[in-house]
Amino acid sequence: MTVEYVDAGDAIDHGALSAVSGTAPAVTDNIDYERILNARSESHNWITYYGDYDGKRYSLLDQINTENVKRLGPAWIFQAGTSGQIAGASTYAFETCPLVVDGVMYVTGWDGWFWALDAKTGEQLWRYKHAVPFDVSLCCGNVNRGSAVANGKVYFVTPNAHLLALDATNGEKVWEKTIGDVRAGESASLAPLVIKDTIITGSAGGEFGVRGHIDCWDLETGEQRWRCYTVPKPGEPGSETWPADGEAWARGGANHWVTGTYDPETNLYYAGTGNPAPDFDGAVREGDNLYTDSVVAVDVDTGQIRWHYQFTPHDLWDYDSTMEMTLFERDGKKLLGHFDKNGYFFVLDRTNGELQHVTPFVDRIDWGTITRDGKVTPRKYPDKEGEPVHFYPGPAGAKEWTHAAYSPRTDMFYVPVADVGATATRRRREFKEGMPYWGAAVQVDIDNMAGSVSAFDSHGEEKWRWRNPYPMASSVLATAGDVVFAGTPTGEFLALDARTGEELWKFQCGSGHHGSPMTYSVDGKQYVAVPVGWGGWLEGIIPGMLGAGHGSALIVFALPD
């Protein structure tokens, strides 16, 4: 096998909005709502963020399977780390999930980068750089998780809260919209989602005390169709869960910063929301604080919330619930599965939000308990000023933002587990616009961390566990070849048997994994692509881990010819 190494080229001047000339085939011209509705049926492509609206991260491709995956090797490598690199930056990460349409790959990077590549060879077809101001306030990294394609265009968001539409053939800007108030600390990092003739985005920035929102835009013009705030103002349903006096609701958080899922039969967009603000100081925001740490089911035509379920009422531990809301069926019932940062696996009826069952998916949980009727009983939280409180899971969660996968062949979810605790010490701070609004100092455990890829059936029963000495913090991919792919913070990309958890193959990528692998095929040959490069909170803690500035790349694997 010959491995092609493709370099992103010299960095483009950060002070200019620019596209590097080149031409890609017009493969997205015929991408419309009907094709996205049936995305999994064309598994040679990956045309929407999760691979399909349901969020399963499951592909019907089976050329690579449990028998031959041990022969997998790199086919080509796109070296993105030399573009847009900022020396010494430790909060850049390659968190994207590439999209592929009929042989063309679309890849977003940190700091406003976008590339179109030949999916067979890795050759760069065009690239684009959005000018991101150097002083943008970002809580947790200069990152981007992916793009959307439709009607001859590609769509992505930027750290300074802009939504851009580019011509998919040459990378030239078609339109640009401001989707958040960057001065207040709002930003954007999720992959947009095309639904009908609109595109859905969400805001980030809850650690700065902003009011979260979900937005809907016209695909062709970029005009705003609606905005759904995820914290109700006084007089709206749910406002009774916030203090009646003051403006706690106006800076309440609940940001939607990871792509939601969609059910065309219910016409509902299932959006996860983030932590309340301040994260740890609950005394300034008494009540359950809706709709923080929740799933909200939003009517895509009107932006109205039809139902909600709150996973952690009155969160005092920074347990965002932004992770994927996986849609599946069991015994003729339409269900939603969610693995929350708080350590519990929830299954809901996705037509009305009724809880079906809840079970723990990690061993160490001592912050509180959740009974089978969904009631939360807290045990540990930073209650007294200056008094350290240790708890499991820590704010990184029992699971990071990165995604589980679900295989209908096995009826199993495959979950990247982060078993790590933390100590929080409450420090009350007055709210100031654009300044961090945490309410505590936090120290993540260093000496007592662990992780796993764990398999659970849809009833919450654990079937197997592949153990890792460090927390898992990259998305998982499942295929019809009964292979589960996952990456570790120390750089290993591995293949597991979906039915047994047996390790079948691994490859050292040279940098940590904090993104989302995907699979596709060109000319009948299956490929698996994974972004690597992480300068996150574990850099310097995990031996051998490299940050994004040192080794960001897209590595694409295939079987030998």
N, C-alpha and C positions, 0 to 999 in steps of 0.2 A: 504494500500500500504506500502510495506517495502522499505525503502530507504537504499541503500548500499553506504557507505562512503569508498572511496579508496584513500589511500595516495600514492603520488609519491615516497615516501621513502626518505632515507637520501640523502643529496646532494652528488653528485659525485665530486671528486677532479677536480677543474677547469683546472688543469695543464695537464690533460690527455684526449686524444681522446679515447672514450670508449663506448662500448655497454654492457648493462647488459643482461646476458644470459636469453634466453626465446625463445619460438617458437610461431609463429602465423601461422594460416592456409595459404596455398599458394593461396590466393584468387586473388591476382593481376596478377598471371601468364597469365590469359586470358584477361587482360585489354589491349586493343590495340586501334588503331585509329578508327576503325569501331565502337567499343563500345562507345568511347567518342563522336563520331558523333551523336549517338543516346542516349546520356546520360539521357535525360528526360524521355524516354520511360521505363527506369528501375528506377523509382523514389523511389523504396525501398532503392536504393543506392544514394550516392552523390559522384560521382567519378571525378569531376573536380571543380575548385575553385568556380565558380558562380553557379554550378549545371548543367550547359550546356555552350556551346561556346557563346551563345547569351547574356549572362550577365543579364538575367532577374531575377535571384534569385527567381524563381517560381517553386514550386513542385506540381506534380499531386496528391500527397497524400491528402486524404480527410476524413480519419477516425476521425481526430480531426477537428471539424467544429464549426460553430457559435452557435450551439445548445448545444454542450457538452463541449466546451473548459473551461467553468467555473469549471469543475471537474478536471482539470489538476493539477498534483502534481509532485514533484521530484521523479524520479525512482532511480537514483544513482548520486553520486557526486564524481568527481575525483579531489582531492586536489593537485594542482600543485604548490601552492605558497611556499611550503617548499623546493622545489628543485631549486637550482641555485639562491636563494634569496641573495641579497646583502643588508646588513643592511643600512637603510637610503636612499637607492636609490629611487628617485622619478620619474625616467624616464623609468621604466620597465612597460610594459603593455601586457595584454593577448589579442592580436589583431587577433588571428588566426581564420580561418574557418576550422573546422575538415572535413576530408573526410571519407566516409564509403563505404566499398566494402564487400558485402555478410557477414555482421556480424562482420567485423573488422574495427575499427576506427583508423585513423592516425592523430595525433595532433602535431603541432609544437608549441614551446614556445619561449620565449625570450632567448637571450644569448646562442644560439646553441643547445637548447633542442629539442628532438623528442621522442614521445611516441607512441606505438601501444597498443590499448586497445580492450578488448572484448566489442563490441557495445551494448550488451544486459545487461551486469553486471557492466561494468567499470573496470573489472580486468585488471591490467597491464600485457601485454604479453611480451614486451621488451621495453627498453628505450636506448637512445643514447645521448651523450653529446659531442659537438664539442668545442674544446678549443679556446675561443675567447680572444685575448689579452685585458688586462684591459684598455689599453690606446688608443683603437680605437676611432677615432673622429666620433661622431654621433650628428647630428643636433637636432633630435626631438624624441629621445627615442630608447631604446634597445628593438626592437620589431621584430616580424615575422608574416606574414599574412597567411601562409599556405603552402601546399605542392602539389605535383603532383604524380600520380601513373601510372605505365605502365610496361608491360613486366617483372613482378616479382620484380620490384624495386619501391622505393619511392625516390622523389627528393625534395630538399629544399635548400635555400640559407642561408647564415650566415651574421651576422653584419660586419664581416671583409671581405666581398665580395668574398666568396667561394660558389661554387655550388657542392653539394654532391649527390651521388647516393648510397642508402643503399639497402641491400637485405631485401625485405619486410617481409620475414619470421623470421629473427633473428636480424635485425638492424645492421649487419656488413657492413662496408664500402666497396663498390665496386670500386668507383673511386671518385676523387675530382679534381676540377678545380678552378683556380683563375680567377675571372671574373671582377675584378676592382683593381685599385691602391689605397690601403688603406692608403699609406703614403700621398697621395694627398687629402685625405678626402672622397674617394669613399667608399660606403658601399652597402648593399643589404638587402631588407626586403620584397619583393613581393613574392607571390606564383608563381612558374614557371608554364608554360602552355605547355602541350604536344600537338604537331600538327604533324601529319604524323609520320615520324620516327625521329623527332627532338623535342627539348625542348627549349622554349623561356624564356629568363630572361631580366631584365633591371637593371640599376644602380640607386643608390641614392647618395646624397651628394651635391646637388646644392648650399646649403648655404656655401660651402667651395670653390666655384669657380671652379668646375670641368666641363668637357664637357660630356654631357649626351650621353648614347648609349643604344641600344637594341641589344641583342646577341642571336644567334641560335647555338645549340649544338647537336651533335649526341647522340641519346638516349642510345645507347649501349656502345660507347667508350668515350663519353665526348669530342670528338674532335670538335673544333669550325668550324661551317659551314660558318657563316658570321657575320659581325658587321655593324650595321646601326647607324651612329652618328646622333644625333638629333640637332646638331648645325653645319651648313655647314662651311667648311674651305674656304678660298679665292678661287674664281673661280668656286665653286660649286653652283648649283641653291639655291637661298635664301641668299647667302653670301652678296648680295647688301643691305640686311637689317641690317648689322652690320657695324661699322666704318671701313673704308678702310685701315686705318693705325692702328698699334698696334695689341694687342693680345686679345681684348675683346671676340672674338669668341672662343678662346681656353679655356676660363674659363666661358663660357656663360650659364651653367646650363642646363635646359631642360631635366632633368632626368626623366626616366620612372620607377617609383617606386610603381606603382599599376598595377596589372595584366590587360592585355588588353583582348579584345574579338576577335572572329574569325568567318568569313563567308566562308564556304567551296566553295560556288558558285562563289564568287569573288576571292577566294584564298588570301584574305587580312586580315592581323592582324591589328586591330584598337587600337593604343597605345596612351594613354594620356601622355602629357609631363608637366614638372614642370616649376617653375618660372625661369626667367633669373637671372644671378648673375652679380653684386650685386643686391639684391632684390629691394632696394628702391632708389638707386642712378642711375637714368637714364642718367645722363650727361656723364658718361664714356662709354655708349653703345647706342649712338643715332641710331634711326631706329626702325623698327618693331620687330627686334630680333627673326627671325624665327630659329628653330621651337618651341620656348618656348610657353607655355600656349596654346598648340594646340592638335589636334588629327592628327596623321600621319597614313595613310593607307599603310602598308608595305607588299610587296609581300613576302610570306613566303618561297618561293623557292630561291629568289635572295637577299632579304634584301633591295631592292630598294623601295623608297618612291614613290607611285603612285599618291597620292594626299594628300593635307593637308587642314585643316581649323584652323585658329588662333582665339581663343575666346577673348583674351585680348592682342592686339598688344602693344608693348612697355610697358609691365607691370611695374607699379610703386607701387603696393599694395600687392605683394606677393600672387597673385592669381594663384596658381598651377591649372592645368587642368588634373591632373592625374586620376581623378575619372572615374568610369566605363563608357564605351560607349555601351549603351544598344541597341541591334539590334532587330527591330520589323518590322512588315509589316502593311501597311494601304492603302486601296484602290488599292491593287496590286503593291504597291511601296515598295522597300527595303529601310528602313529608319534607322537612328541612333539617339538616344536620349541621351542628356548629360546635367546634372545639374551642372553648374560650380560654383566654389567658388565665382565668381564675382556677383552672385545673379540672373543669367539668365538661363533659360531653352532653349536649342538649339535643333532643329530637322534638321538633314541633310539628303540628299540623300547619302546613303552609297556606291553607285557605283561610284560617282564622287566628293563628298564633297560639292555639291551645297546646300546653306542654304534654308530651306523650311519656317521656321518661328522661331522667338525668342520672349520669353515672360519672365517677372520677376516672380520668385517664392517665394520671400521674400518681406516684406513690406518696410524695411528700406534699401534703396540704394541711396547713395549720392556721391560716388566716381566718378561717371560719368553716362552716358546714352549710350544705344545701340539701334540704330534704327532698323526697321524691315529689312533693307537691310544689317544689320550686322556691320554697321559703329560704331566705338567707339568714344565718345566725353568725354574726361576727365574733371572733375571738381575740384577734390581735390587730391593733392599728395604732398609728402615732397620735396618741390622745393628749399627752402632756408636753408642753414646750420644753425642748432640749433633752428629752428622755428617749434614748435609742430603743427601737422595737424591731426585732428580727422576725421575719415571716417567710413562709413558703406558700406558693411560688412568689418570686420577686416581681418587680415591675416589668421585667423582660418576659414574664409569663411562664406558664407551663407549656406555652406554645407562642412563638413569635408571630408576626404578621404573615409569615410565609405559609404556604398552603398545603393542606392535606389533599390526598387524591382518593377517589372511590372507584372501585371496579365492580360493575354489574355481574361480571363472570364469577366473582368470589363472594359478592355481597360484603366486602370488607372496605373499611376506610384505612388509609395508611397515613400516619400522623407523625410529623417531625416534632419531637418532644424536647423541651428545654427544661430540665430539672435543676433549677438553680434558685437559691434564696437571695434575700437582701435585707439590709438594715436601713430603716428610715428614721430620721430624727426631725421632728416637727420644728419648723422655723417660720413663724408667721411673717408674711410680707404684705404690705399694702399694694393694691393693684396699681400698676402704671402701664399705660398703653405701650405695646411693643417690647416689654420686658418680660423675662421668664416669670411664671406665676405658678410655682410648684407647691410651695408651702412646706417643704422639707428638704433636708440633705439626704441623699441616698448613696449607699455603698453596696455594690453587688458582691456576692460571695466569690472568692477566688479559689479557696482550697477545697471546697466541697460541692463541686458541680458535676452534672452528668447529663446524658441525653440518650435518645433512642429514636429509631423508627419503629413505631408500634402499630400493630394491626388490630382493629376492632370490627366486629360485625355490627350491623345496623341496630342491634339491640343494646350495644354497649359492652359486650363481652370481649375481653382481650383474647386474641388467638395466637399471637406470637410477638416477640420483641427482639429487635436487633439493637444491641447495646453499643453505646459510644461513650468514651470518657469525657467528652465535652458536649455542651448543649447543641442540639441540631437547630440550624437557623436558615435553612433554605427549603424551597418548596419541593414537593414530591410529585412524581409522574408515574402513572400506571398505564399499562398497555395490554392489548388483547393477546400479546405473547406471554402473558402472565409474568411480566417483569416489572419491578418497581425500581425506579431510579431516584437517587438522593445524593446530596453533596454535604460534606462536613466542613466545619470551620477551618480545619487544618489542611484542606485542599483535596481530599479524596472524593472522587466521583464513583459511585458504586451501584451495582445492580443486585437486587434481592429477588428471590423467588416469592412471587405474590402469595402463594399458598402456604409456604413453610417459614419464610424469613431467612432462608439459607443465603449466605453471601456467595454470589456466583462470579463476580468480577469487580475489579476496582482499578482506578487510574488516578495517579497523583497529578493534579492540575497546576500545582505550583502557587496557588493562591486560594484564599478562603471562599466558600460558597455562601451567598446571601441573596440569590435570585431564584428564577423559576425555569427549570429545564422544560423542553418541549420536543416533539418529534414530528417528522414530516417525511415525504418521499419525493424524489425527482427521477423521472425516467425509470420507475419501478424499483428504485433503490431507497431503502429506509435510512434516515439519518436521525441522530439525537443531538440536540444543541443545548449547551449549558453556558450561561454567563458566569465568569469567575472574577474575583477581585473585591475585597471587602476591607474597608478601613473603619469598621464599626467598633462597638464598645468592648469587644473581646480582643482587639489587637493589642499586643503587648502582654496579654494574660496567657494566651494559648501559645505554647512553643511551636515555632515554625509557621505561624500564621503571618501572611503578607497582606498589606492593605491595598486598596484600589489603585492608589497612585503608583504602586510598584509593579503590579502584574495584572491589570484588567484585560481580559480577553474573552472572546466568544469561541469556545472549543466545540467543534462538530465532529461526532463519531459516526462510524459506519462499519459494516462487515467488509472484509477484504474481497476484492473482485475474484 
